[in-house]
Amino acid sequence: MIPEILRPVAAGNDNFFLIAGPCVVEGEETTMRIAREIKEICTVLNIPFCFKASYRKANRSSLHSFTGIGDEEALAVLRKVKETLNVPIVTDIHAAEEAAWAAQVADVLQIPAFLCRQTELLVAAAKTGKNINIKKGQFLSPEAMRNAVEKVREAGNSNVMLTERGTTFGYQDLVVDFRGVKAMQENQCPVILDCTHSLQQPNQPSGVTGGRPDLIETIARAGVAVGFDGLFMETHPEPSKALSDGANMLPLSELKPLLIKLLKIRKAIV
């Protein structure tokens, strides 16, 4: 199943779709570079693509962590990506009052995992008429996401999708339960696998979230094989220098080779 925003470019296309980009807008030059390279890759490989970057990071482990370059400046960068490259934009919102404002630029409003039960936020996002991507809370079962989907639909918006981003496993780890894709697809909406956040190792004593980027390919291959509709990946030219979530990002140079492998798996199962 393909999200509404990508249906025009995915007509007759059996490939998975991709949501990808840096964690947060770090500046115009870096953001445009990443967006342009991903767009070029996806055009060559015929993969429907949405560009993702947060205009602000509201949930950080440390008070001193980078949160953004400023909301208006970041949204202006996202608008430039959208208009220059003609790609849909995905960005997070964190409070109900942000929904209509972010919707002036974003095509997909993303509900962070920790906020997926916030009724006021879901309803405000739904009322914008934009596509809504709800990340499954690390603390919720796949079946429980039915309630979040129903909140969006009952608010008058049928364009909703769900993203699996791992389930809390102990205090400092996450695990992906691949059985969950079937349960979430029963909501009759696209279901996405977040291949990078699923590999986070949160709550580290250092105050910086860790990760296992060496397992991104493993998680992604399994996700395509079990039938996720789309993949979500955060990527950066130099993850070690990324200002947010660098510990679990895919190096941009590795994106195309990985996608080529994943398309072979996709072709084998359709």
C-alpha positions in Angstrom: 0.0 0.0 0.0 1.3 3.4 -0.9 0.5 6.7 0.9 -1.8 9.2 -0.9 1.0 11.7 -1.4 3.1 9.2 -3.4 0.4 7.6 -5.5 0.9 9.8 -8.6 4.6 8.9 -8.8 4.1 5.2 -7.9 1.5 4.3 -10.5 2.4 0.8 -11.7 5.3 0.6 -9.3 5.7 -2.5 -7.1 8.7 -1.1 -5.2 8.6 -0.1 -1.6 8.6 3.6 -0.9 11.3 5.5 1.0 11.2 8.2 3.6 14.8 9.4 4.2 16.9 12.3 5.1 18.9 13.7 8.1 17.5 13.7 11.6 17.1 17.5 11.7 17.7 20.5 9.5 21.4 21.4 10.2 21.5 24.2 7.6 20.6 24.8 4.0 23.8 23.5 2.3 23.9 20.2 4.0 20.1 19.6 3.8 20.0 20.4 0.1 23.0 18.2 -0.6 21.4 15.2 1.2 18.0 15.7 -0.4 19.5 16.1 -3.9 21.5 12.9 -3.6 18.7 10.8 -2.3 16.3 12.2 -5.0 18.9 11.3 -7.7 19.3 7.7 -6.3 15.5 7.2 -6.0 14.9 8.5 -9.5 17.4 6.1 -11.0 16.1 3.1 -9.0 12.4 4.1 -9.4 11.7 4.3 -5.7 8.9 6.7 -4.6 10.6 9.1 -2.1 9.6 11.5 0.6 12.4 13.7 2.1 12.4 13.8 5.9 14.0 16.2 8.3 12.8 17.6 11.6 12.6 21.4 11.8 13.2 21.1 15.5 14.1 18.2 17.9 12.0 18.5 21.0 12.9 15.1 22.6 16.7 15.0 23.4 18.5 13.0 26.0 20.5 16.0 27.3 19.6 19.6 27.8 22.7 20.5 25.9 21.9 18.6 22.8 21.3 20.4 19.5 17.6 21.1 18.8 17.7 23.1 15.6 18.6 26.2 13.7 15.3 27.9 14.5 11.8 26.9 13.4 11.2 29.5 10.8 14.6 29.1 9.2 14.4 25.4 9.2 11.0 25.3 7.6 12.2 27.8 5.0 15.0 25.3 4.1 12.4 22.5 3.9 10.3 24.6 1.6 13.3 25.2 -0.7 13.9 21.4 -0.8 10.3 20.8 -1.7 10.1 23.5 -4.4 13.6 23.0 -5.9 13.6 19.2 -6.1 9.8 18.6 -6.3 9.7 16.1 -3.5 7.2 15.6 -0.6 8.4 16.7 2.8 8.0 14.8 6.1 8.6 16.6 9.4 7.7 16.0 13.1 5.3 18.0 15.1 5.3 18.0 18.9 2.2 20.0 20.0 -1.3 20.7 18.6 -0.5 24.3 17.9 2.3 23.4 15.5 0.2 21.3 13.2 -1.4 24.0 10.9 1.9 26.0 10.9 4.1 23.0 9.8 1.4 21.9 7.3 2.1 25.1 5.3 5.3 23.3 4.2 5.1 19.7 5.0 3.1 17.1 3.0 3.4 14.5 5.8 3.1 15.4 9.5 4.9 12.9 11.6 3.8 12.1 15.1 6.8 11.1 17.3 6.6 7.7 19.0 6.5 9.1 22.5 3.5 11.2 21.5 1.5 8.7 19.6 -1.3 8.5 22.2 -1.7 12.3 22.4 -5.3 12.8 21.3 -5.2 16.6 20.9 -2.0 16.3 18.8 -3.4 13.6 16.5 -6.7 15.4 16.0 -4.9 18.7 15.2 -2.7 17.0 12.7 -5.6 15.2 11.1 -7.5 18.4 10.6 -4.8 19.8 8.4 -5.8 17.3 5.8 -2.2 16.3 5.3 -0.9 12.7 5.3 -0.2 11.7 8.9 2.6 9.3 9.8 2.3 7.9 13.4 5.3 6.3 14.9 4.5 3.4 17.1 5.4 4.0 20.7 8.3 2.0 22.0 5.9 1.0 24.9 2.9 -0.1 22.8 2.0 -3.3 21.0 1.3 -3.2 17.3 -2.4 -4.0 17.9 -2.7 -0.9 20.2 -1.9 1.4 17.2 -5.4 0.8 16.0 -6.6 3.5 18.5 -4.2 6.1 17.1 -5.4 5.4 13.6 -9.0 5.7 14.6 -8.4 9.1 16.2 -7.1 10.4 12.9 -9.8 8.9 10.8 -12.6 10.0 13.2 -11.2 13.5 12.9 -12.0 13.3 9.2 -8.6 12.3 7.7 -8.2 8.9 6.0 -4.6 9.5 4.9 -2.8 7.9 7.8 0.2 5.5 8.0 2.1 3.8 10.8 5.8 3.3 11.4 7.5 0.6 13.4 10.5 1.9 15.2 11.3 -0.8 17.7 10.0 -1.8 21.1 11.7 -1.2 24.4 13.8 -4.2 25.4 15.3 -3.7 28.9 16.5 -0.3 29.8 18.9 0.6 27.0 17.9 -1.3 23.9 15.1 -1.8 21.4 14.0 -4.9 19.4 11.9 -5.2 16.3 9.1 -7.7 16.4 8.5 -8.4 12.8 5.1 -10.1 13.6 3.8 -6.5 14.1 3.7 -5.6 10.4 0.6 -7.9 9.9 -1.2 -6.5 12.9 -0.6 -2.9 11.8 -1.5 -3.6 8.2 -4.9 -4.8 9.4 -5.7 -1.1 9.9 -5.8 -0.8 6.1 -3.0 1.7 5.9 0.7 1.8 4.8 3.1 0.4 7.3 6.7 1.6 7.4 9.8 0.1 9.0 12.2 2.7 10.6 15.5 1.0 9.9 17.6 3.4 11.9 15.7 4.5 15.0 14.9 0.8 15.6 18.6 0.3 16.3 18.9 3.0 18.9 20.3 2.3 22.3 18.6 5.0 24.4 19.2 6.1 28.0 23.0 6.0 27.9 24.8 7.4 30.9 26.6 9.9 28.6 23.3 11.6 27.8 23.7 10.8 24.1 21.7 8.0 22.5 23.7 5.1 21.1 23.0 2.8 18.2 23.9 -0.1 16.0 24.2 1.2 12.5 26.1 -2.0 11.5 22.7 -3.7 11.7 20.8 -1.3 9.4 21.1 -3.6 6.4 20.0 -6.6 8.4 16.9 -4.9 9.7 16.1 -3.4 6.3 16.4 -6.8 4.5 14.2 -8.5 7.0 11.7 -5.6 6.7 11.4 -5.9 2.9 11.1 -9.7 3.1 8.2 -9.7 5.6 6.3 -7.1 3.6 6.6 -3.6 5.0 5.2 -1.1 2.5 7.9 1.5 3.1 11.2 2.0 4.7 12.4 5.0 6.8 16.1 5.7 7.1 18.0 8.7 8.5 21.2 9.3 6.5 24.0 11.8 6.5 27.3 12.3 4.6 29.2 12.0 7.8 27.1 10.5 10.6 29.9 11.0 13.2 29.5 14.8 12.6 25.7 14.8 12.5 24.1 17.1 15.0 21.4 14.6 16.0 21.1 10.8 16.0 24.4 10.3 14.3 25.0 7.1 16.3 22.3 5.2 14.3 22.5 6.9 10.9 23.3 5.3 7.6 26.2 6.9 5.7 24.8 8.6 2.6 27.4 6.8 0.5 26.0 3.4 1.5 22.4 4.3 0.6 22.3 3.4 -3.1 24.1 0.0 -2.7 21.7 -1.0 0.1 18.6 0.0 -1.9 19.8 -2.0 -4.8 20.0 -5.1 -2.6 16.6 -4.4 -1.1 15.0 -4.0 -4.5 16.2 -7.5 -5.4 14.5 -8.9 -2.3 11.3 -7.0 -3.1 11.3 -8.3 -6.7 11.6 -11.9 -5.3 8.6 -11.6 -3.1 6.0 -9.8 -5.2 
